[in-house]
């Protein structure tokens, strides 16, 4: 569309980028001048850290229009992707969040970019210092409410503007009626491209794009990268929903959902728990550890039957009682106690009585 020169603003004493429209383009496309001026008008009095800053606009001495923008440091997203490969998930999260932050303010002002792509986003730094800026508002559209008394309508009904691979189905059909959700669709395409280095719907033919979009036929990123959680697949499925009312309704909502989807990678899949968790095996025996199951099984019944009692020794049958003389009775005292004759208490009293009579007789004998 033109050329960009690096220069220095003498009054502001800062380095700037000066964008000129090509004279050849003005000759063949009368609307090119209007679109060039519109970029300046869209950015007038607009400040956001993730949108390029307009400093001035005007025309050179020969009538060539120009706009003066901040001189951005870094490179387009597409250049970094081609040099370094796919983005880490945390860096990709920062890109989406920062783009969404800038778009949220633009959309609330009634501005729709309509040409968001990796070539129109500048990136500088990495990690926590990563910064992106959206630029090139040549195809931007402003809502009717915001354009009253300012600009005419440059996009005719049925006209297609933008880049096919990044365009939502409604933008392909009628760019003049596309709303802010077309920008959200394009941001999702940028995120997909940076994630797997490919477009979700890989064809430039409009008819084929419609067919693929209608059935949401795109490779899920989790199948291409092991570090991408399934929640990210679900995020893209909502972003690429053919029906507008089923997509995210705002840039902020979209970015918040992407942040949650990326965070899902830190949540490990739950492990099945046994119904009876195993106890850790102690290094030293402990009385608190129950005995093994085998020790709790009772012995067989046969082991509990006492051994048979051996028959008692046979003793000879007792002999028939015989009458013992006095001497025999005395001699019996020297026998084994178990073999002594049994005496009854009556016999004992009789014996004592006899002894007493003898003692009395002896006493009478000596007294006489």
C-alpha positions in Angstrom: 0.0 0.0 0.0 3.0 2.3 0.5 6.4 2.6 2.1 7.5 3.2 5.7 10.5 5.2 6.7 12.2 5.5 10.1 12.8 9.1 11.1 13.0 11.5 14.0 10.4 14.0 15.1 12.3 17.2 15.6 9.7 18.8 17.9 9.1 15.7 20.1 12.7 14.6 19.9 11.6 10.9 19.4 12.2 8.3 16.7 9.1 7.7 14.6 7.9 5.7 11.6 6.5 7.7 8.7 4.1 5.8 6.4 3.5 7.1 2.8 0.9 5.9 0.5 2.1 4.8 -3.0 1.3 7.3 -5.8 0.7 4.3 -8.1 -2.0 3.0 -5.8 -3.7 6.4 -5.7 -3.9 6.4 -9.5 -5.6 3.1 -9.8 -7.7 3.0 -6.6 -9.5 6.2 -5.7 -10.6 4.7 -2.3 -7.0 4.1 -1.3 -6.6 7.7 -0.1 -9.8 7.5 1.9 -8.7 4.2 3.6 -5.3 5.8 4.3 -6.9 8.8 6.0 -9.3 6.5 7.9 -6.3 4.8 9.6 -5.2 8.1 10.9 -8.7 9.1 12.0 -9.3 5.7 13.8 -6.2 6.2 15.8 -6.6 9.9 16.6 -6.7 10.5 20.3 -6.5 6.8 20.9 -3.8 5.5 23.4 -3.3 1.9 24.4 -0.1 0.0 25.2 -1.0 -2.8 22.8 -2.1 -0.6 19.9 0.3 1.4 17.7 0.3 5.1 18.6 -0.6 7.8 16.0 1.6 10.9 16.4 0.6 13.0 13.4 -0.8 12.9 9.9 -0.7 15.2 6.9 0.5 15.6 3.3 3.9 16.3 1.9 4.7 19.3 -0.3 3.9 17.3 -3.4 0.5 16.2 -2.0 1.5 12.7 -0.9 -0.3 11.8 2.3 1.5 10.5 5.3 0.9 9.4 8.8 3.5 9.4 11.6 3.4 6.5 14.0 5.5 5.4 17.0 8.6 3.5 15.9 7.9 0.0 17.3 10.7 -2.2 18.4 10.7 -5.9 17.5 9.3 -7.7 14.5 6.0 -9.1 13.2 4.7 -12.2 14.8 5.0 -14.2 11.6 8.8 -13.4 11.5 9.4 -14.8 15.0 7.3 -17.8 14.3 9.3 -18.6 11.1 12.6 -18.1 12.9 12.0 -19.6 16.4 9.1 -22.0 15.8 5.9 -22.5 17.8 5.4 -20.4 20.9 5.5 -21.7 24.5 2.1 -21.7 26.0 2.8 -19.0 28.5 4.1 -16.7 25.8 1.1 -17.5 23.7 -1.2 -16.6 26.6 0.5 -13.2 26.9 0.0 -12.6 23.2 -3.8 -13.4 23.4 -4.3 -11.4 26.6 -2.6 -8.3 25.3 -4.3 -8.4 21.9 -7.7 -8.9 23.6 -6.9 -6.0 26.0 -6.3 -3.6 23.1 -9.3 -4.9 21.1 -11.6 -4.5 24.0 -11.0 -0.8 24.1 -11.2 -0.5 20.3 -14.5 -2.4 20.2 -16.0 -0.2 22.9 -15.1 2.8 20.8 -16.9 1.2 17.9 -13.8 0.2 15.8 -13.4 -3.2 14.1 -10.0 -3.9 12.7 -11.1 -6.6 10.2 -7.5 -7.5 9.2 -5.9 -9.0 12.3 -3.2 -11.5 11.3 0.3 -12.5 12.3 1.8 -9.9 9.9 -0.1 -7.1 11.5 1.0 -7.7 15.1 4.4 -6.5 16.3 6.2 -8.4 19.1 9.1 -7.4 21.2 10.8 -9.2 24.2 10.0 -12.6 25.6 8.8 -14.2 28.7 7.5 -11.7 31.3 8.9 -8.8 29.1 6.9 -9.9 26.0 4.9 -7.0 24.4 2.7 -7.0 21.4 1.1 -4.1 19.4 -1.6 -4.2 16.9 -1.2 -2.0 13.8 -2.3 -1.4 10.2 -5.8 -0.1 10.5 -6.3 0.5 6.7 -9.3 -1.9 6.6 -10.8 -0.9 9.9 -14.5 -0.2 10.1 -16.2 2.1 12.5 -19.8 1.5 13.7 -22.5 3.8 12.3 -22.9 5.4 15.7 -19.2 6.3 15.8 -19.0 7.6 12.2 -21.9 10.1 12.3 -20.5 13.3 10.8 -17.0 11.8 10.3 -16.7 9.3 7.5 -18.7 7.7 4.8 -19.1 4.0 4.3 -16.2 2.6 2.3 -17.2 -1.1 2.3 -20.1 -2.0 0.0 -22.6 -4.7 0.8 -21.3 -8.1 -0.3 -17.7 -6.9 -0.5 -15.0 -9.2 1.1 -12.1 -7.5 2.8 -9.4 -9.1 4.9 -7.2 -12.2 4.5 -9.1 -15.4 3.8 -7.3 -17.7 6.3 -8.2 -15.3 9.1 -11.7 -14.4 8.1 -14.9 -15.5 9.9 -17.7 -16.9 7.7 -19.8 -13.8 8.1 -16.9 -11.5 7.1 -16.4 -13.6 3.9 -20.1 -13.2 3.1 -20.4 -9.5 3.8 -17.6 -7.6 5.4 -19.8 -4.5 5.7 -22.0 -6.2 8.2 -19.3 -8.1 10.2 -19.2 -7.0 13.8 -16.5 -7.2 16.5 -16.7 -11.0 16.7 -14.9 -11.2 13.3 -11.9 -9.8 15.1 -12.2 -12.4 17.8 -12.2 -15.1 15.2 -9.0 -13.7 13.7 -7.3 -13.6 17.1 -8.1 -17.3 17.5 -6.6 -18.0 14.1 -3.4 -16.2 15.2 -3.3 -18.2 18.4 -3.7 -21.5 16.5 -1.0 -20.5 14.0 1.5 -19.7 16.8 0.6 -22.9 18.6 1.1 -25.5 15.8 2.6 -23.4 12.9 -0.4 -24.0 10.7 -3.9 -22.6 9.9 -7.0 -24.4 11.3 -8.7 -24.4 7.9 -6.0 -25.0 5.4 -7.3 -23.7 2.1 -7.5 -20.3 0.5 -10.6 -21.1 -1.6 -13.6 -19.5 -0.1 -15.9 -22.4 -1.0 -13.7 -24.9 0.7 -13.2 -22.7 3.7 -17.0 -22.6 4.2 -17.2 -26.3 4.0 -14.5 -26.9 6.5 -15.8 -24.2 8.9 -19.4 -25.6 8.7 -18.3 -28.9 10.2 -15.5 -27.3 12.3 -13.0 -29.6 10.6 -9.6 -28.7 12.0 -6.9 -30.6 13.8 -7.2 -30.3 17.5 -3.9 -28.8 18.9 -3.7 -31.4 21.7 -3.0 -34.0 19.0 -0.1 -32.0 17.6 1.5 -31.0 20.9 1.8 -33.1 24.1 1.8 -30.0 26.4 -1.5 -28.7 25.1 -4.4 -29.6 27.4 -7.8 -30.8 26.1 -9.3 -27.6 27.5 -7.5 -25.6 24.8 -9.2 -27.8 22.1 -12.6 -26.8 23.6 -11.6 -23.2 23.5 -10.9 -23.3 19.8 -14.1 -25.2 19.2 -16.0 -22.3 20.7 -14.0 -19.7 18.8 -14.6 -21.4 15.5 -18.3 -22.0 16.0 -20.1 -21.1 12.8 -23.0 -19.5 14.6 -22.0 -16.1 16.1 -24.2 -16.4 19.2 -22.3 -19.5 20.3 -18.9 -17.8 20.3 -17.3 -15.6 22.9 -19.1 -12.3 23.1 -16.1 -10.1 24.0 -12.4 -10.0 23.8 -12.1 -10.0 27.6 -14.3 -13.1 27.9 -12.2 -14.8 25.2 -8.9 -14.0 26.9 -10.1 -15.1 30.3 -11.3 -18.4 28.9 -7.9 -19.0 27.1 -6.0 -18.3 30.4 -8.1 -20.9 32.2 -7.6 -23.4 29.4 -3.9 -23.0 29.4 -3.8 -23.3 33.2 -5.5 -26.7 32.9 -2.1 -28.2 31.9 -0.9 -27.8 35.6 -3.8 -30.0 36.9 -2.7 -33.7 36.7 -5.3 -36.3 35.8 -6.8 -37.9 39.0 -5.3 -41.3 39.9 -7.8 -44.1 40.8 -7.8 -44.7 44.5 -8.0 -48.3 45.9 -11.0 -49.0 48.1 -8.6 -50.0 51.0 -5.4 -47.9 50.8 -2.3 -49.9 51.5 -0.5 -49.1 54.7 3.2 -48.2 54.4 5.5 -51.0 55.4 7.4 -49.9 58.6 11.1 -50.2 58.9 10.7 -51.7 62.4 8.1 -54.2 63.6 5.3 -52.4 65.3 2.7 -53.8 67.7 0.1 -51.7 65.9 0.4 -53.7 62.7 -2.3 -56.4 62.6 -1.1 -60.0 62.2 -1.1 -61.4 58.6 -4.3 -62.8 57.5 -2.8 -66.3 57.5 -2.2 -66.0 61.2 -5.9 -65.2 61.8 -7.2 -68.4 60.1 -8.1 -71.0 62.7 -6.3 -74.3 62.5 -8.2 -77.2 61.0 -10.7 -79.1 63.3 -8.4 -82.1 63.3 -5.7 -80.1 64.9 -8.0 -79.1 67.7 -8.9 -82.7 68.8 -6.8 -83.6 71.8 -4.5 -86.7 71.3 -6.0 -90.0 72.6 -5.3 -90.7 76.3 -3.3 -93.8 76.8 -4.9 -96.5 78.9 -4.1 -96.5 82.6 -1.7 -99.1 83.8 -3.3 -102.3 84.9 -3.1 -103.0 88.6 -3.6 -106.5 90.1 -7.0 -107.1 91.6 -6.9 -106.6 95.4 -6.5 -109.8 97.4 -9.2 -111.0 99.6 -8.9 -109.5 103.1 -7.2 -111.7 105.7 -7.1 -111.4 109.4 -3.9 -109.9 110.8 -2.3 -110.6 114.1 -1.0 -107.9 116.3 2.5 -108.5 115.1 1.3 -108.5 111.5 -0.3 -105.1 112.2 2.9 -103.7 113.6 5.0 -105.0 110.7 2.6 -103.5 108.3 3.8 -100.1 109.5 7.0 -100.6 107.7 5.3 -101.4 104.5 4.6 -98.9 101.7 2.0 -96.5 102.9 -0.2 -97.3 99.9 -0.2 -100.9 101.0 -1.1 -100.2 104.7 -4.4 -101.8 105.9 -7.2 -99.3 106.2 -8.4 -98.6 109.8 -11.7 -97.2 110.8 -12.2 -94.7 113.6 -14.1 -97.3 115.7 -11.2 -99.6 115.7 -8.9 -96.8 116.9 -11.1 -96.1 120.0 -11.2 -99.8 120.9 -7.5 -100.0 120.8 -7.2 -96.9 123.1 -9.6 -98.4 125.4 -7.7 -101.6 125.7 -4.5 -99.7 126.4 -6.2 -97.7 129.1 -7.5 -100.9 130.8 -4.0 -102.4 130.8 -2.6 -99.2 132.4 -5.2 -99.3 135.1 -4.5 -102.9 135.8 -0.8 -102.3 136.1 -1.4 -99.3 138.4 -3.7 -101.4 140.7 -1.0 -104.1 140.8 1.6 -101.8 142.1 -0.6 -100.1 144.6 -1.6 -103.4 146.0 
